[in-house]
Amino acid sequence: QVQLVESGGGLVQPGGFLRLSCAASGIMFSLYSMAWYRQAPGNQRELVAQITSRGGTKNVDSVKGRFTISRDNAKNTVDLQMNSLKAEDTDVYYCNAYDQFTAVNYWGQGTQVIVSS
């Protein structure tokens, strides 16, 4: 059974930081591309940052220079360090695992991030 369990969300003031973590089980973690997405009510889920199985990373323009994605294949975890948070970063953040060979996607349950003073 595949599980992606996110943690680390919460309430933070503008300019603050949070670190999200996603623990994966039930998959060959090192073979998967991992990513963080976010979604606001009524909006489409959007990619925030991605890290390939080989460690290559990509961030969307709105978070470049502020967010960093990393993975630990020994621990089966992928983290998102979020600095200089803005009110517009308020969303539910989802962990994603993608197998490029089978096109199979797995999702976590999401963790809420609220940036507000």
N, C-alpha and C positions, 0 to 999 in steps of 0.2 A: 504494500500500500504506500503510495507516494504522499508525502506530507511536506509542505513548506510552511513554516511557522515564523511569522514576523514578530518582532518586539522592538521596543525603543521609542515608540511614538509618544506624543503627549502635548502639553501646552508649553509654549515658549514665547518669550517676548521678541519683537523684531530686533534683528541684529544678533540674536542668540544662535545656539547650535543644538543639534540633536544627532545621535548616531542610531540609525536603524540597523537591525540585524535580522537575517533570515537563516534559519536552520533547516536543511533539507535532509530527508530520509527516503529510502525506497527507490533511489535512482543512482546511477553511476555518475555522481556529481561532477567529476572532473571532465566528463565528456559533454556536459551541457553548457550552452551559453546561458548566463544568468543576467537578469535585468530587474530594475525597479521601474514601476509604472505608478501613475497617480491618477485619481479620478475625483472630480467634484460632482455633487448631485446634479443630474440632468446633463452632464457633459460626457464626452467620450473618454475612455481611458487613454492616457497618453504616456509615451515612453519618456522616462527621465534620464536613465543612464543604463548602459549595457556593458557587460564584460564577457568576452568570448572564452571558450575553453582554453585558449592559448594565452589569455591575459590581456588581449587588446581591449581598449575601452573607448566608449563613445558617450558623450553627454549632449543633451539638447542645449541649444544656445542659451535658453533662459536660466540655466543653472551652471554654465561654464564658469570656472574660477571660484565657485562656491561649494559645489557638491563633488565628492569623490567616491567612486565605487571601487570595491576591492573584494577579493575572494580568498578563502583559505581552503584549499582542497583537502588538507589533512583533517579539517574539522567539519567539512561540508557546510560551510557558511559563506554568505555573501553580505557585505555591509555597505551602507550608504552613509558617509559622513556628510552632514549638511551644515554648512557654516553661513554666516551672514543671512540668516533666514528673513524672509519678507512675508508680509501678510498674504501675498498671492501664492505662496507656497503651501497655504492651508489646503489640505486634501486628505483623502485616504490613500495610503501608499501600499502598493501590492508588489510582492516578490513574484518573479516569473522564472521558470526554467524552460528552456527551449532546446529540443534535440534537432539539430539541423539536418540530420540524415533521415529522420522519420517525420519531421514537421510536427511532432507532438509538443503541446504546451501544457504546463502545469502552473497553477496559481495558488498563492497563499490566500488567507482569509482577509488580509488587509490590516493596516494599523493607522489610526487617525493621528494626523499632525495638525495642530492648530497654532498659528502664529498670530499673537494678539497681545496688545498691551492692556 
